[in-house]
């Protein structure tokens, strides 16, 4: 069971990674990391995806009212003042980048299952 395993992530600042267990195996349906939290650019709207949580808790989304990247930053800075600092700014990720990461994760899971 995944929830009984002490898990950690290969995700680090401004990098993407897959959630893996202590044996370095990819966790099926694990979280996808883009440097922890990230802002999903959906074209006409934005979502703030919060992933920096203990493994037992699930990822959650906050719909933003912003229409531009700049206004999304301003809105997030008002909600979470700690995100103003350069080292903690979540990066913008497009739907295409997210879909590519999901495909990459699924391929890694299939490869792991075939061993």
Secondary structure, 3 states (H helix, E strand, C coil): CHHHCCCEECCCCCCEEEEECCCCCECCCCCEEECCCEEEECCCCEEEEECCCCCCCCCEEEEECCCCHHHHHHHHHHHCHHHHCHHHCCEEEEHHHHHHHHHHHHHHHHHHHCC
